[in-house]
Structure formats: structure tokens, C-alpha cells
């Protein structure tokens, strides 16, 4: 894999609310290469979805505003594109699958019409060509009797089938990057596994890059090549998936992994939980945002927010303490 397909630097996004300005994303930087799968993990409100929506300029303004940063896709900054330019990137070259397909699909339009729209816009297909392509795509994602199902409406599909439709629509224009925003959260475990297997198969078949946003570390372990752990609007750890699970270096990552049930442990053993609540960022933190919940906290954590530093090849962490031995770093 060569140069990054998408390179984001110093992204900051704020939201103005009656209570104050929320600093949702605070200087996030990452990249993804062709054919790579990048996992974004962290609890609700940590900035995962807002980061991706900012890159695609889908943040509602007001109340949201991108304050700073760059997002270079194939050499062009997405954040500086005109509305027409970014519209041709969205859906055509970078597609996004959202968490709840029922709110993403138009309930009063047939599936066939909704699938044909991006094909006619981005690929300039005729109505009949778009119909044939839609049938192919529904077949690709495992929906039987695809030709007959085009005339059906979203409520006539099950939750898993609706999510498959959303994936088919996202893939319709052969995007180079697919962003999946917790696409299996509302589905039962069996359907979740089917959707993950489907995405793996499509990645191998089509060679696209994938950004997978999730709470589910099990999905990340089976799907991602690299993982970004987010907390309080920051990336606090970045590593190859095997390194992250084998040797987590940030206290928050240790907590996330510790909360997973282990099949070889006593079923009656109480699961580990991270005490406290995530921060509400009405001010950009001057200290480590995880300090109030951290078991390894030292005085410096309350005075200065650590930046990402490389601890080994391909593994970076934002922490003042080496948690393996409890010693201070840097």
C-alpha cells in the first residue's frame, strides 16, 4: 500500500448549544490507505461519528462548525471544496452507511427509486441502466428476488435487509472509501455476523478501503487492520489490531478490553467497568480528559494533556504513564 487515500490533519469541530460551545472533535489526525480497514472505537459522545461527518461536510451548520483542519482525498482538501464539488465526492467516491437504516431510507419512496438516484446522478446512467445495476447490487448483498423487491418500500424489509440495502446503495458507485457508522448496532447478533461477513467479502472482491465506527471490539478484532481509540474528542491510542489487543498502552483502552467477557473465565465473575462518566467538553481540556476516571493518574495528568507519541513501530499513545510498570514517561 502506497500513499494515503485519505489524510486528515488537525480536525476540530465545535457545536454551539444553549449551555455553551461543545468541543466535539479536538485536533484529530489519521490516514487510511487503499484496501485498508480502519476501526474507530470509543464510547458514545467521544467524537467518532462527528469526525467522519466533518470529513464529508455533513455537519449541520448551525449549530456545528468545522473550526480547523485538513482532509486530503486524492490530493484535494474536502474541507475547502465547493458544495458542488463535495456533492460529487459523497456517494460517488466516498460513501457512508449510517447506524439506523430506517431513518436513512425515505419511507415514501420505493427501494428501486432510492437506489437509482445516485446511479443516475454520479454515473449518468439511464433509468433502465440504473434499474439493472440496482438488481445486481441487491443480489451482491444477498437479497433474494432482487428484481421483485425493487418496487417494495423500506417498511417491507426486515432490519437486516434494510441494512443490506444501505450497503448496496453505498457501493452502487464503486466508492474508494466506505464509511460504516455502527451499521450493526440495531441488529440482532446473528444478523450482525452476516453483515460483517458481507463487508469482509465485498472488501476482498472490490478492494475498497473501509472506516468502521463501532463500540464492538469483537467486530474490530475480526475486521480491522488498524484501530483508533477515541476519548473526549481526541485519538488517545493508535495501533495495528493485533498489537492493540495484545499490548494496550492507554488506561482507557485497557478498560475497554477489560470489559469484554472472556470465554475461558468463570461465567459468574463480575465484568470490569470504567467508573465515572465521559466528559462534556464545554471547554477544550488543558488536562488529560480521562484523568478523573484513570487508575494510573499522576499529578502531570491534571496539568497537561498528553499528545500522541510513538511507543513502538505503528503504535502511538497519548499518556504520561507507562502503564506496564507504572512509571512516568517523558
C-alpha positions in Angstrom: 0.0 0.0 0.0 1.4 3.4 -1.0 0.3 6.9 -0.3 -2.8 7.5 1.9 -6.1 7.7 0.1 -7.5 10.0 2.8 -5.3 12.0 5.1 -6.9 14.1 7.9 -4.8 16.6 9.9 -5.8 18.7 13.0 -9.5 18.4 12.5 -11.6 20.4 15.1 -15.4 20.6 15.2 -17.5 22.6 17.6 -21.2 22.8 18.3 -22.9 25.8 19.7 -25.6 24.9 22.3 -27.7 27.0 24.8 -25.4 25.6 27.6 -22.2 26.6 25.7 -19.9 25.5 22.9 -19.2 21.8 22.8 -15.6 20.9 21.6 -16.7 17.6 19.9 -13.5 16.9 17.9 -10.2 18.3 19.1 -7.3 18.1 16.6 -7.9 14.6 15.2 -5.3 13.3 12.7 -5.4 10.0 10.8 -4.9 8.4 7.4 -6.2 5.4 5.5 -4.6 3.6 2.5 -6.2 1.8 -0.4 -7.7 -1.5 0.6 -7.2 -0.9 4.3 -9.8 -1.2 7.1 -9.5 1.3 9.9 -11.5 0.8 13.1 -12.7 3.7 15.2 -13.7 2.7 18.8 -14.8 4.5 21.9 -17.9 5.2 23.9 -20.9 7.3 22.8 -20.0 11.0 22.5 -16.3 10.6 22.1 -16.3 12.1 18.6 -16.1 9.1 16.2 -19.2 9.9 14.1 -18.6 13.7 14.2 -15.1 13.2 12.8 -16.4 11.3 9.8 -19.4 13.6 9.2 -17.0 16.5 9.4 -14.7 15.0 6.7 -17.8 14.7 4.4 -19.1 18.1 5.3 -22.3 16.6 6.7 -22.2 18.5 10.0 -25.4 20.6 10.3 -24.4 24.3 10.4 -25.6 25.8 12.6 -25.1 24.5 15.3 -22.0 22.7 14.1 -18.9 24.3 12.6 -15.6 22.9 11.4 -13.0 25.2 13.2 -9.7 23.9 11.8 -8.1 21.1 9.9 -7.5 19.5 6.5 -8.9 16.3 4.9 -7.0 15.5 1.8 -8.6 12.9 -0.5 -6.5 12.1 -3.6 -4.7 15.4 -3.1 -7.8 17.7 -2.7 -8.9 19.1 0.6 -12.5 18.1 1.2 -13.0 20.9 3.7 -12.2 23.5 1.1 -14.3 22.1 -1.8 -17.4 24.0 -3.1 -20.8 22.4 -2.3 -21.0 21.0 -5.9 -17.5 19.5 -5.7 -18.1 17.8 -2.3 -21.5 16.5 -3.5 -19.8 14.6 -6.3 -17.3 13.1 -3.8 -20.1 12.0 -1.4 -21.7 8.8 -2.6 -19.6 8.6 -5.7 -16.1 8.3 -4.3 -16.7 8.2 -0.5 -19.9 6.5 0.7 -21.3 6.3 4.2 -23.6 3.7 5.8 -25.5 5.1 8.8 -26.5 3.4 12.1 -30.2 3.2 11.6 -31.3 2.3 8.0 -35.0 3.1 8.8 -34.2 6.8 9.3 -31.7 6.8 6.4 -34.2 5.5 3.8 -37.1 7.5 2.6 -40.3 5.7 3.8 -42.5 7.0 0.9 -40.1 6.1 -1.9 -39.6 2.6 -3.3 -36.2 1.0 -2.8 -35.7 0.9 -6.6 -36.2 4.7 -6.9 -33.8 5.4 -3.9 -31.2 3.1 -5.4 -31.5 4.6 -8.9 -31.0 8.2 -7.8 -27.2 8.1 -7.0 -26.6 5.9 -10.1 -28.2 8.5 -12.4 -26.5 11.4 -10.6 -22.9 10.1 -10.3 -22.7 7.6 -13.2 -25.1 9.3 -15.6 -27.0 6.0 -16.2 -30.4 5.9 -17.8 -33.4 4.8 -15.8 -33.3 1.3 -17.3 -29.5 1.0 -16.8 -29.9 2.2 -13.1 -32.6 -0.5 -12.6 -30.4 -3.3 -13.9 -27.5 -2.1 -11.8 -29.8 -1.9 -8.7 -30.8 -5.5 -9.3 -27.1 -6.6 -9.5 -26.3 -4.7 -6.3 -29.2 -6.2 -4.3 -28.0 -9.6 -5.5 -24.5 -8.8 -4.5 -25.5 -8.1 -0.9 -27.6 -11.3 -0.7 -31.2 -10.1 -1.1 -33.2 -12.8 -2.9 -35.7 -12.0 -5.8 -34.0 -8.6 -6.2 -36.0 -7.6 -9.3 -39.2 -8.0 -7.5 -38.0 -6.3 -4.3 -37.2 -3.1 -6.1 -40.8 -1.9 -6.0 -41.1 -2.6 -2.3 -40.9 0.1 0.4 -38.5 0.2 3.4 -41.1 -1.0 5.9 -41.5 -4.2 3.8 -37.9 -5.1 4.6 -36.5 -6.5 7.9 -33.9 -4.6 9.8 -31.1 -6.7 8.4 -32.4 -6.5 4.9 -32.7 -2.7 5.2 -29.0 -2.5 6.3 -28.1 -4.6 3.3 -30.0 -2.2 1.0 -28.0 0.7 2.6 -24.7 -1.1 1.9 -25.8 -1.8 -1.7 -26.6 1.9 -2.1 -23.3 2.9 -0.6 -21.5 0.5 -3.0 -23.5 1.5 -6.1 -21.0 3.9 -7.5 -17.9 1.8 -6.7 -16.5 4.1 -3.9 -12.9 4.1 -3.0 -13.8 4.5 0.7 -16.8 3.1 2.6 -17.5 4.7 6.0 -19.7 2.4 8.1 -21.1 4.2 11.2 -22.1 1.5 13.7 -24.1 -0.3 11.0 -24.8 -3.4 13.1 -25.8 -1.7 16.4 -29.6 -2.1 15.9 -29.4 -5.7 14.7 -29.5 -9.0 16.5 -26.3 -10.9 16.9 -26.9 -13.4 14.0 -27.6 -10.6 11.5 -24.6 -8.6 12.8 -22.4 -11.5 12.0 -23.9 -11.8 8.5 -23.4 -8.1 7.8 -19.7 -8.2 9.0 -19.1 -11.3 6.8 -20.7 -9.5 3.9 -18.5 -6.4 4.3 -15.4 -8.6 4.5 -16.4 -10.4 1.3 -17.1 -7.1 -0.5 -13.8 -5.6 0.7 -11.9 -8.6 -0.8 -14.0 -8.5 -4.0 -14.0 -4.8 -4.6 -10.7 -3.7 -3.0 -12.2 -0.6 -1.3 -10.9 1.0 1.9 -13.2 0.8 4.9 -13.6 3.1 8.0 -15.6 1.1 10.6 -17.1 3.1 13.6 -18.2 0.9 16.4 -18.5 0.2 20.1 -18.0 -3.5 19.4 -14.3 -4.5 19.9 -15.1 -8.0 18.7 -16.1 -6.7 15.3 -12.9 -4.6 15.2 -10.8 -7.7 16.0 -12.2 -9.6 13.1 -12.4 -6.8 10.5 -9.9 -4.0 11.0 -6.2 -3.8 10.1 -5.5 -0.7 12.3 -7.5 0.8 15.2 -8.0 4.3 16.5 -9.3 4.6 20.1 -11.1 7.9 20.8 -11.9 9.6 24.0 -13.2 13.2 24.7 -12.7 14.3 21.1 -9.1 13.0 20.9 -7.4 10.0 19.4 -5.7 8.6 22.5 -4.3 5.3 21.1 -3.5 4.1 17.6 -2.1 0.6 16.7 -2.3 -2.4 14.5 -5.3 -4.5 15.6 -3.1 -7.4 16.9 -0.8 -5.0 18.9 -3.8 -3.2 20.4 -5.4 -6.4 21.8 -2.1 -8.0 22.8 -0.5 -4.9 24.4 -2.8 -1.9 25.1 -0.9 1.1 26.3 -3.6 3.6 27.4 -5.6 3.1 30.6 -8.9 3.7 28.7 -8.0 1.0 26.1 -7.2 -1.3 29.0 -10.6 -0.6 30.5 -12.4 -1.2 27.2 -10.7 -4.5 26.7 -11.2 -5.5 30.3 -15.0 -5.0 30.0 -15.2 -7.8 27.4 -16.4 -11.2 28.7 -13.8 -13.9 28.4 -15.0 -17.4 27.3 -12.3 -19.1 29.5 -13.2 -17.3 32.7 -15.8 -18.0 35.4 -19.3 -17.0 34.0 -20.2 -15.6 37.4 -17.2 -13.3 37.5 -18.3 -9.6 37.5 -17.3 -7.7 34.4 -14.8 -4.9 34.8 -16.3 -1.4 34.3 -14.7 2.1 34.0 -16.0 4.2 36.9 -17.4 7.7 36.2 -18.8 9.4 33.2 -17.3 10.7 29.9 -16.5 14.4 29.9 -18.9 17.1 28.5 -16.4 19.4 26.7 -17.7 22.9 27.0 -14.0 23.9 27.2 -11.1 22.3 25.4 -9.3 20.4 28.1 -5.9 21.6 29.4 -5.5 18.3 31.3 -5.9 14.7 30.2 -9.7 14.3 29.7 -9.5 10.7 31.1 -7.7 11.7 34.3 -10.9 11.8 36.5 -11.6 8.1 35.7 -8.0 6.8 35.5 -6.4 4.3 37.9 -2.8 5.4 36.8 -3.3 9.1 37.2 -0.3 11.3 38.3 0.0 15.0 39.0 1.1 15.9 35.5 -2.2 14.4 34.1 -4.1 17.2 35.8 -1.8 19.9 34.4 -1.2 19.0 30.8 -3.0 17.0 28.1 -0.6 14.5 26.5 -0.2 14.2 22.7 0.2 11.0 20.7 3.7 9.7 20.9 5.1 6.6 19.2 5.9 3.8 21.7 6.8 1.2 19.1 6.5 0.8 15.3 2.9 1.6 14.3 1.8 2.1 17.9 1.1 5.5 19.4 -0.4 6.5 22.7 -1.3 9.8 24.5 -0.5 9.1 28.1 2.0 10.4 30.7 2.4 7.0 32.4 3.9 3.7 31.1 1.0 1.5 32.5 3.1 -1.7 32.1 5.2 -0.7 35.1 3.5 2.4 36.5 6.5 4.7 35.7 6.2 8.2 34.4 7.0 8.8 30.8 8.7 11.7 29.0 
